[in-house]
């Protein structure tokens, strides 16, 4: 009886109770995606070549700019923790495309570090979709309603 009473009256667990290392990992993921977006802009011809091999129906110039923009804006939003789950949701299709379409063209061997890096980033995106932004985020400080102190 006491156990059910304690379970029903315990405070709900939020992402603000996540360990601090998760916030550091989220910030590192956001900075990595931001830098990757800038690198896409610097190497537009390479990105254009990769997209042109696998895509015929979409405008390829727009795809490379869209990919860069999603990584730059989404990476910065993930790093500061602003609308984190929405930013993660926007990143997942881009990284999933890298995992399923772009990187397997180079082979499915251990030397293809871009493929394994993309798989790790995809796993981190899904992980943070589940656990949330953490305590050091704009989402936690601004969007979450604080309990009034008594």
C-alpha positions in Angstrom: 0.0 0.0 0.0 2.8 2.4 0.9 4.6 1.6 -2.4 1.6 2.4 -4.5 1.0 5.6 -2.5 4.6 6.7 -3.0 4.5 5.9 -6.8 1.3 7.8 -7.3 2.5 10.9 -5.4 6.1 11.1 -6.6 7.0 14.1 -8.7 7.1 13.5 -12.4 10.5 13.0 -13.8 11.5 15.7 -16.4 14.5 16.2 -18.5 15.7 18.8 -16.0 16.8 15.9 -13.8 19.1 14.5 -16.5 22.8 14.3 -15.6 25.0 17.2 -16.6 27.0 15.1 -19.0 23.9 14.7 -21.1 23.8 18.5 -21.5 27.4 18.5 -22.6 26.7 15.7 -25.1 23.7 17.6 -26.5 25.8 20.8 -26.8 28.6 18.9 -28.6 26.1 17.3 -31.0 24.6 20.7 -31.8 28.1 22.3 -32.4 29.1 19.3 -34.6 25.9 19.7 -36.7 26.5 23.4 -37.0 30.1 22.9 -38.2 29.0 20.2 -40.6 26.5 22.6 -42.1 29.2 25.2 -42.6 31.4 22.6 -44.2 28.6 21.6 -46.6 28.4 25.3 -47.7 32.2 25.4 -48.2 32.1 22.2 -50.3 28.9 22.8 -52.2 30.3 21.2 -55.4 31.1 17.9 -53.5 27.6 17.9 -52.0 26.1 18.7 -55.4 28.0 15.7 -56.9 26.9 13.3 -54.2 23.2 14.4 -54.5 23.3 14.3 -58.3 24.4 10.6 -58.2 21.4 9.5 -56.1 18.7 12.0 -56.8 17.1 12.9 -60.1 13.7 14.3 -59.2 14.5 17.2 -56.9 16.4 20.4 -57.6 19.8 19.5 -56.5 21.1 23.0 -55.7 18.2 23.6 -53.4 18.8 20.2 -51.7 22.4 21.1 -50.8 21.4 24.5 -49.5 18.5 23.0 -47.6 20.8 20.4 -46.0 23.3 23.1 -45.0 20.6 25.3 -43.6 19.0 22.6 -41.6 22.3 21.6 -40.1 23.3 25.2 -39.3 20.1 26.4 -37.8 19.1 23.1 -36.2 22.6 22.6 -34.8 22.6 26.0 -33.1 19.2 25.4 -31.7 20.2 22.0 -30.4 23.3 23.4 -28.8 21.5 26.1 -26.9 18.5 23.8 -26.2 15.8 26.0 -27.9 12.9 24.0 -29.3 15.2 21.0 -29.0 12.8 18.2 -29.9 11.6 20.1 -33.0 15.2 20.8 -34.1 16.0 17.1 -33.6 13.0 16.1 -35.6 14.1 18.3 -38.5 17.6 16.8 -38.3 16.5 13.2 -38.4 15.5 13.0 -42.1 18.7 14.7 -43.2 20.9 12.3 -41.2 18.8 9.3 -42.1 19.3 10.2 -45.8 23.0 10.3 -45.2 22.9 6.9 -43.5 20.7 5.2 -46.1 21.5 6.9 -49.4 24.7 8.9 -49.5 27.2 7.0 -47.3 26.5 3.4 -48.4 27.6 4.4 -52.0 31.2 4.5 -50.6 30.8 0.9 -49.2 29.7 -0.8 -46.0 33.1 -1.4 -44.5 34.8 -0.3 -41.4 37.0 2.2 -43.3 33.9 4.3 -44.2 34.1 6.6 -41.2 31.4 9.0 -42.6 28.9 6.2 -42.5 29.6 5.2 -38.9 29.7 8.9 -37.8 26.3 9.4 -39.4 24.9 6.3 -37.6 26.3 7.6 -34.3 24.8 11.1 -34.9 21.4 9.5 -35.8 21.5 7.4 -32.6 22.2 10.6 -30.6 19.4 12.4 -32.3 16.9 9.7 -31.4 18.4 9.5 -27.9 17.8 13.2 -27.2 14.3 13.0 -28.8 13.5 10.5 -26.0 15.3 12.0 -23.0 14.8 15.7 -23.7 16.9 18.8 -23.7 18.2 18.7 -20.1 18.5 21.3 -17.4 20.9 23.7 -19.1 18.6 24.6 -22.0 16.4 27.4 -23.1 13.5 24.9 -23.1 14.0 24.2 -19.5 14.6 27.8 -18.4 11.9 29.6 -20.4 9.3 27.1 -21.7 8.9 24.9 -18.6 6.6 26.4 -16.0 8.5 26.8 -12.7 6.7 25.9 -9.5 6.1 28.9 -7.2 8.2 28.7 -4.1 6.3 28.6 -0.8 
